[in-house]
């Protein structure tokens, strides 16, 4: 049966596609992407404090992934409430922080059991902060943002959706000899095509991408910031998804995803090196301010760019006057920015925040200006 955009795609074929997916061009791309991932792994191992990456990169990923869904919040808001989610009042900030919590929940889940359709449901539940099970009602479709006309209508029927999720799950665990990067690209298309939940499918699918790379042993921590690449190439991303459905254009889609992994890994290595240099400079400033190389103070200033006096007291095991004196001295040297929020004082590592949000792109592909 031919695919029709306005009708449920109940005949969505299971994976693998009935075409060659590991073409010579694809295999060459996987080699380059794997080299970039290996360099990322090495860079993450050599950084003085890996917790900085584990705290910061998933937060940026959460922001970018939410932005794709038009949930826009500022980096300032996110880092300010990163360690105090309950105090956040902006709905967009709350939803973005929920994405980060869902990502970490997914990481914990795959440490105890294989990635599965149940994992996807639990991640979507965390993303939306409410119970999310497979769609039961018809009417879901993906529309053109201007005309609202249906561009794609996913399968309907709870039993059918569960069956397609089961096939998806079996494929990602099949020992088929296909490179894990190619498997991830195929599985990401399939999950988005199944569109199993009423909402949150995009964010859930992007978390699953990271978890598949971790499950395959290609990265140890969730520090691959892939959603920014999708934002920078958003039109192309959606065009290629649709081209797979309409034309079976698998190679172009696979190459797009693998190139995103390569670019993202390479740009993250650049960011890690810059963080390391910034840590070295901050340590020099700490020596001047406190009279010694205070590794605990360095750690707290980078793990929590919006630092409170209480954070220094807790992590450095010092009195309040000592913590306050250290932070005030760093403000005087220009290493931190002192800001008041009501009765609270925040000491902001502005150099780190600027570095984190700065684009360290490497040969970003030009997006197709024609959407769909």
Backbone torsions as a table, in degrees:
resi	resn	phi	psi	omega
1	UNK	NA	132.1	-179.1
2	UNK	-69.3	146.8	178.2
3	UNK	-76.6	134.2	176.4
4	UNK	-127.0	126.0	-171.5
5	UNK	-55.7	-36.8	-174.4
6	UNK	-87.4	-2.6	-179.4
7	UNK	-113.0	144.5	-179.3
8	UNK	-55.2	133.1	-177.7
9	UNK	-85.7	66.2	-177.4
10	UNK	-69.7	-20.1	179.8
11	UNK	-95.1	22.1	176.0
12	UNK	-52.9	118.4	-176.0
13	UNK	-69.9	147.8	175.6
14	UNK	-73.1	163.2	173.1
15	UNK	-80.4	152.1	1.9
16	UNK	-83.2	160.5	176.8
17	UNK	-64.9	157.3	-179.9
18	UNK	-87.6	46.0	177.9
19	UNK	-144.9	166.5	175.3
20	UNK	-72.9	120.5	-178.7
21	UNK	-101.5	-21.0	178.2
22	UNK	-104.6	69.1	175.8
23	UNK	-69.6	169.6	179.1
24	UNK	-58.8	-41.2	-179.8
25	UNK	-64.1	-41.0	179.3
26	UNK	-65.3	-45.3	-179.8
27	UNK	-61.5	-40.1	176.9
28	UNK	-61.7	-41.7	179.9
29	UNK	-65.4	-37.7	-179.8
30	UNK	-66.0	-36.4	178.6
31	UNK	-62.2	-45.0	-179.3
32	UNK	-67.0	-40.4	179.6
33	UNK	-67.4	-39.9	178.2
34	UNK	-64.0	-37.9	177.0
35	UNK	-63.2	-40.0	178.5
36	UNK	-66.2	-39.3	178.3
37	UNK	-66.2	-38.8	177.8
38	UNK	-64.0	-40.0	177.4
39	UNK	-65.4	-37.2	177.3
40	UNK	-64.0	-44.1	179.4
41	UNK	-60.6	-42.6	178.5
42	UNK	-65.2	-41.5	179.7
43	UNK	-63.9	-40.6	179.6
44	UNK	-65.2	-32.8	-179.7
45	UNK	-73.0	-29.9	-174.6
46	UNK	-91.0	-10.2	-179.9
47	UNK	-67.6	143.0	-175.3
48	UNK	-57.8	-42.2	-176.6
49	UNK	-132.0	93.3	-177.7
50	UNK	-61.4	-22.0	-179.8
51	UNK	-59.9	-28.8	177.6
52	UNK	-57.5	-45.7	-179.8
53	UNK	-66.9	-44.0	-176.3
54	UNK	-65.8	-29.6	176.3
55	UNK	-79.3	-44.1	-168.3
56	UNK	-86.1	-48.6	-173.3
57	UNK	-61.8	-45.6	177.0
58	UNK	-61.0	-30.5	178.6
59	UNK	-69.0	-40.7	176.3
60	UNK	-67.4	-38.4	175.7
61	UNK	-61.4	-42.4	178.7
62	UNK	-61.5	-43.4	179.8
63	UNK	-62.8	-46.8	-178.3
64	UNK	-67.1	-43.3	-179.0
65	UNK	-64.4	-37.5	177.8
66	UNK	-70.2	-35.5	179.5
67	UNK	-62.4	-34.3	177.1
68	UNK	-58.2	-33.0	179.7
69	UNK	-92.1	16.0	179.9
70	UNK	63.5	30.2	171.8
71	UNK	-104.0	100.2	-169.0
72	UNK	-109.0	124.0	174.3
73	UNK	-136.4	166.0	-177.0
74	UNK	-95.3	154.3	175.5
75	UNK	-60.7	-36.8	178.2
76	UNK	-56.7	-48.9	179.7
77	UNK	-61.6	-44.2	-175.6
78	UNK	-63.7	-48.8	-177.9
79	UNK	-71.1	-29.5	179.8
80	UNK	-65.2	-35.9	-176.4
81	UNK	-108.3	11.3	-176.3
82	UNK	-59.2	-33.6	-179.4
83	UNK	-108.2	12.9	-179.9
84	UNK	-150.1	58.5	-173.3
85	UNK	-57.8	-33.7	-176.3
86	UNK	-63.5	-23.6	-177.5
87	UNK	-85.7	-11.8	-179.2
88	UNK	-69.2	134.7	-178.7
89	UNK	-111.6	-23.0	179.8
90	UNK	-71.6	122.1	-178.4
91	UNK	-57.2	-37.6	179.8
92	UNK	-66.2	-39.1	178.0
93	UNK	-64.8	-44.0	178.8
94	UNK	-59.9	-43.2	-177.0
95	UNK	-69.2	-36.3	178.5
96	UNK	-68.7	-40.3	176.3
97	UNK	-64.9	-31.1	175.6
98	UNK	-64.7	-35.2	176.5
99	UNK	-61.3	-46.0	179.6
100	UNK	-61.7	-42.2	178.0
101	UNK	-61.5	-38.3	178.8
102	UNK	-66.0	-39.0	177.6
103	UNK	-61.4	-47.7	179.6
104	UNK	-65.6	-35.9	176.9
105	UNK	-63.2	-40.7	177.9
106	UNK	-62.7	-40.1	177.9
107	UNK	-60.9	-43.1	178.7
108	UNK	-64.7	-38.7	-178.2
109	UNK	-63.1	-43.7	-177.3
110	UNK	-75.4	-9.5	174.1
111	UNK	-77.9	-18.7	-177.2
112	UNK	-112.8	-19.5	178.5
113	UNK	-158.4	158.3	-177.1
114	UNK	-64.1	153.4	175.6
115	UNK	-59.2	136.4	-174.5
116	UNK	-152.8	176.6	174.4
117	UNK	-62.4	-34.7	176.5
118	UNK	-64.0	-39.7	176.6
119	UNK	-58.6	-44.4	-179.8
120	UNK	-59.5	-42.8	179.5
121	UNK	-64.1	-42.1	179.7
122	UNK	-66.7	-37.1	178.0
123	UNK	-66.6	-45.4	179.6
124	UNK	-62.0	-37.7	176.2
125	UNK	-60.5	-41.7	178.5
126	UNK	-69.7	-38.2	178.4
127	UNK	-60.8	-44.6	-175.5
128	UNK	-91.8	-6.4	-179.8
129	UNK	57.4	32.5	173.8
130	UNK	-159.9	159.0	-176.3
131	UNK	-60.9	124.8	179.9
132	UNK	-123.3	113.2	176.2
133	UNK	-116.6	177.6	-176.7
134	UNK	-58.5	142.7	179.3
135	UNK	-55.1	136.8	177.1
136	UNK	-113.2	-25.1	-175.0
137	UNK	-105.4	144.8	175.4
138	UNK	-75.2	178.2	175.9
139	UNK	109.1	-10.3	179.3
140	UNK	-78.3	130.4	172.8
141	UNK	-153.0	160.3	176.8
142	UNK	-102.0	122.9	-172.8
143	UNK	-112.5	158.5	172.4
144	UNK	-64.0	128.2	-175.3
145	UNK	-63.6	-19.0	-179.4
146	UNK	-95.4	-53.1	-174.8
147	UNK	-90.2	-17.6	-175.8
148	UNK	67.5	5.3	176.7
149	UNK	-69.5	147.0	-178.6
150	UNK	-64.9	128.5	174.5
151	UNK	-100.0	-33.6	-179.6
152	UNK	-156.0	136.4	177.0
153	UNK	-122.1	116.0	-176.0
154	UNK	-73.2	169.5	178.7
155	UNK	-58.2	153.8	177.4
156	UNK	-123.9	161.1	-179.0
157	UNK	99.4	118.7	-175.5
158	UNK	-56.5	-45.3	-177.9
159	UNK	-62.8	-42.0	-179.4
160	UNK	-65.6	-43.0	-179.9
161	UNK	-63.6	-42.7	178.7
162	UNK	-63.7	-37.2	178.3
163	UNK	-64.3	-41.9	-179.7
164	UNK	-70.3	-34.6	174.5
165	UNK	-66.0	-37.8	178.0
166	UNK	-63.1	-42.0	177.4
167	UNK	-63.7	-41.2	177.7
168	UNK	-59.2	-45.9	-179.7
169	UNK	-62.9	-44.1	179.6
170	UNK	-62.7	-37.7	-177.8
171	UNK	-66.5	-43.3	-175.8
172	UNK	-68.1	-16.0	178.0
173	UNK	-106.8	0.6	-179.0
174	UNK	-70.6	139.6	175.9
175	UNK	-88.6	80.1	-172.9
176	UNK	-106.6	2.5	178.6
177	UNK	76.2	2.2	179.4
178	UNK	-81.9	139.6	179.7
179	UNK	-56.4	136.5	-178.8
180	UNK	-56.9	-28.6	177.8
181	UNK	-68.1	-38.2	177.1
182	UNK	-68.9	-42.1	177.5
183	UNK	-58.5	-43.7	179.6
184	UNK	-61.0	-43.6	-180.0
185	UNK	-62.3	-44.6	178.7
186	UNK	-64.0	-45.4	-176.7
187	UNK	-66.5	-34.2	179.1
188	UNK	-66.2	-44.8	176.0
189	UNK	-57.6	-48.5	-173.8
190	UNK	-62.0	-41.9	-179.3
191	UNK	-63.8	-45.0	-179.2
192	UNK	-67.3	-32.3	177.8
193	UNK	-70.1	-37.4	175.7
194	UNK	-66.6	-39.2	176.9
195	UNK	49.7	59.9	-165.1
196	UNK	-70.6	-20.3	-173.8
197	UNK	-112.6	160.7	-179.6
198	UNK	-66.1	-29.9	-179.2
199	UNK	-155.8	162.0	176.1
200	UNK	84.1	7.8	-177.2
201	UNK	-64.3	-41.9	-178.4
202	UNK	-62.3	-48.9	-179.3
203	UNK	-66.7	-40.0	177.2
204	UNK	-62.4	-43.8	179.6
205	UNK	-61.9	-36.8	-179.7
206	UNK	-72.6	-32.7	173.2
207	UNK	-66.8	-41.8	179.1
208	UNK	-60.0	-34.0	176.6
209	UNK	-57.0	-49.3	-179.3
210	UNK	-62.2	-42.2	-178.4
211	UNK	-66.4	-34.8	177.6
212	UNK	-66.1	-39.1	177.7
213	UNK	-66.0	-38.5	177.7
214	UNK	-68.0	-42.6	-179.6
215	UNK	-62.6	-31.3	179.7
216	UNK	-82.3	-2.1	179.3
217	UNK	77.0	18.2	-178.1
218	UNK	-87.0	-25.8	170.9
219	UNK	-138.4	149.3	-178.5
220	UNK	-92.4	-31.5	-177.3
221	UNK	-126.8	158.6	-177.8
222	UNK	-78.6	66.7	-174.6
223	UNK	-116.2	17.0	175.8
224	UNK	-95.4	114.5	-168.9
225	UNK	-93.6	67.2	-168.4
226	UNK	-78.3	-24.4	-175.9
227	UNK	-65.8	-29.4	177.7
228	UNK	-62.6	-39.7	176.9
229	UNK	-60.9	-40.7	179.9
230	UNK	-65.8	-40.8	177.5
231	UNK	-61.1	-44.8	-177.5
232	UNK	-67.9	-18.5	-179.6
233	UNK	-130.2	38.3	-170.5
234	UNK	-61.0	-45.1	-179.7
235	UNK	-61.3	-42.4	-179.8
236	UNK	-66.2	-38.2	179.0
237	UNK	-57.8	-51.3	-178.1
238	UNK	-71.5	-34.8	178.4
239	UNK	-62.7	-43.0	-177.8
240	UNK	-71.8	-36.1	173.7
241	UNK	-57.5	-47.4	-179.0
242	UNK	-66.2	-35.5	-179.4
243	UNK	-64.8	-32.8	175.7
244	UNK	-64.1	-47.5	-179.0
245	UNK	-62.4	-46.7	-172.5
246	UNK	-80.1	-40.5	-169.9
247	UNK	-120.3	-4.7	-175.5
248	UNK	68.0	31.8	-175.6
249	UNK	-82.8	67.5	-174.4
250	UNK	-70.1	-40.0	-174.3
251	UNK	-61.1	-46.6	-179.9
252	UNK	-60.2	-40.3	179.8
253	UNK	-65.8	-46.5	-179.3
254	UNK	-61.5	-43.8	179.9
255	UNK	-63.4	-38.3	178.4
256	UNK	-61.3	-47.4	-178.1
257	UNK	-65.7	-44.5	-178.2
258	UNK	-65.8	-38.7	176.9
259	UNK	-64.0	-35.9	176.1
260	UNK	-62.0	-41.0	177.3
261	UNK	-63.6	-44.4	-179.6
262	UNK	-61.8	-49.8	-178.6
263	UNK	-61.7	-44.9	-176.9
264	UNK	-64.7	-43.2	178.5
265	UNK	-62.0	-44.1	-178.8
266	UNK	-64.9	-42.3	-179.6
267	UNK	-69.1	-32.2	178.4
268	UNK	-69.8	-34.4	174.8
269	UNK	-61.1	-43.9	177.4
270	UNK	-59.2	-44.1	-179.0
271	UNK	-64.7	-40.7	178.9
272	UNK	-62.0	-44.3	178.9
273	UNK	-61.4	-38.2	179.6
274	UNK	-70.6	-36.4	175.9
275	UNK	-62.4	-43.0	179.1
276	UNK	-60.6	-43.6	178.4
277	UNK	-63.1	-40.4	179.5
278	UNK	-66.2	-37.9	176.7
279	UNK	-61.8	-40.5	179.0
280	UNK	-62.4	-41.7	179.4
281	UNK	-67.8	-40.0	179.5
282	UNK	-66.1	-36.2	178.9
283	UNK	-62.9	-37.8	175.6
284	UNK	-62.6	-42.0	178.9
285	UNK	-65.4	-37.2	178.0
286	UNK	-65.3	-40.0	177.1
287	UNK	-57.5	-44.0	179.8
288	UNK	-67.7	-36.9	-174.6
289	UNK	-79.9	-34.1	-173.3
290	UNK	-115.9	-8.7	179.0
291	UNK	84.4	9.9	179.2
292	UNK	-163.7	167.6	178.4
293	UNK	-84.4	88.4	-173.2
294	UNK	-87.9	94.5	-176.2
295	UNK	-66.0	-34.5	179.8
296	UNK	-66.4	-40.6	178.0
297	UNK	-66.0	-42.1	177.1
298	UNK	-57.8	-43.6	-178.3
299	UNK	-61.5	-46.5	-176.3
300	UNK	-67.6	-34.0	-179.4
301	UNK	-70.8	-23.9	179.4
302	UNK	-99.0	-29.9	176.4
303	UNK	-73.4	-29.8	-179.5
304	UNK	-131.9	87.2	-177.0
305	UNK	-59.6	-25.2	170.3
306	UNK	-100.3	90.5	-171.2
307	UNK	-96.1	141.2	175.9
308	UNK	-111.2	157.3	179.1
309	UNK	-56.7	-39.3	-179.5
310	UNK	-61.9	-33.2	178.0
311	UNK	-62.3	-41.3	179.9
312	UNK	-69.6	-40.6	177.9
313	UNK	-58.4	-47.5	-176.3
314	UNK	-68.1	-45.1	-173.4
315	UNK	-81.6	-32.9	-176.4
316	UNK	-97.1	-7.6	178.5
317	UNK	57.2	51.4	179.1
318	UNK	-126.0	169.7	179.2
319	UNK	-74.7	164.8	178.9
320	UNK	-63.0	-44.2	178.1
321	UNK	-59.2	-39.9	179.4
322	UNK	-65.0	-46.7	179.5
323	UNK	-59.8	-43.3	-179.9
324	UNK	-64.3	-42.6	179.4
325	UNK	-62.3	-42.4	179.2
326	UNK	-61.2	-47.7	-177.1
327	UNK	-66.6	-40.8	178.1
328	UNK	-62.1	-38.5	-179.8
329	UNK	-65.5	-37.7	179.0
330	UNK	-71.3	-30.8	174.3
331	UNK	-64.8	-41.6	-179.6
332	UNK	-63.2	-33.0	179.1
333	UNK	-81.0	-4.9	-178.4
334	UNK	83.7	7.9	-178.4
335	UNK	-78.5	-26.9	178.1
336	UNK	-130.0	156.3	173.9
337	UNK	-108.1	128.9	179.4
338	UNK	-92.2	124.6	-179.5
339	UNK	-136.1	141.3	178.5
340	UNK	-104.7	135.7	173.5
341	UNK	-125.3	93.4	-173.4
342	UNK	67.7	-123.8	178.6
343	UNK	-87.6	-6.4	-174.0
344	UNK	-94.4	141.7	173.4
345	UNK	-104.6	131.7	176.6
346	UNK	-115.4	136.4	177.9
347	UNK	-112.5	112.7	-166.4
348	UNK	-105.0	126.9	175.3
349	UNK	-83.6	79.3	-172.7
350	UNK	-65.0	-34.2	-179.5
351	UNK	-62.9	-40.1	178.2
352	UNK	-67.3	-43.9	179.8
353	UNK	-61.4	-43.0	178.1
354	UNK	-60.9	-41.2	-179.1
355	UNK	-66.0	-41.4	-176.9
356	UNK	-65.4	-39.3	-175.3
357	UNK	-88.2	-12.0	179.6
358	UNK	-70.0	138.3	178.5
359	UNK	-77.2	125.8	173.8
360	UNK	-113.7	58.4	-172.4
361	UNK	-77.0	153.0	176.5
362	UNK	-130.8	106.0	177.3
363	UNK	51.9	67.0	178.2
364	UNK	-73.8	130.3	-179.5
365	UNK	-68.2	144.9	179.5
366	UNK	-73.4	128.6	-178.2
367	UNK	-75.0	145.2	175.8
368	UNK	-70.8	123.9	-176.6
369	UNK	-72.0	-11.7	-177.6
370	UNK	-98.7	110.2	179.9
371	UNK	-85.0	128.1	-179.8
372	UNK	61.0	NA	NA
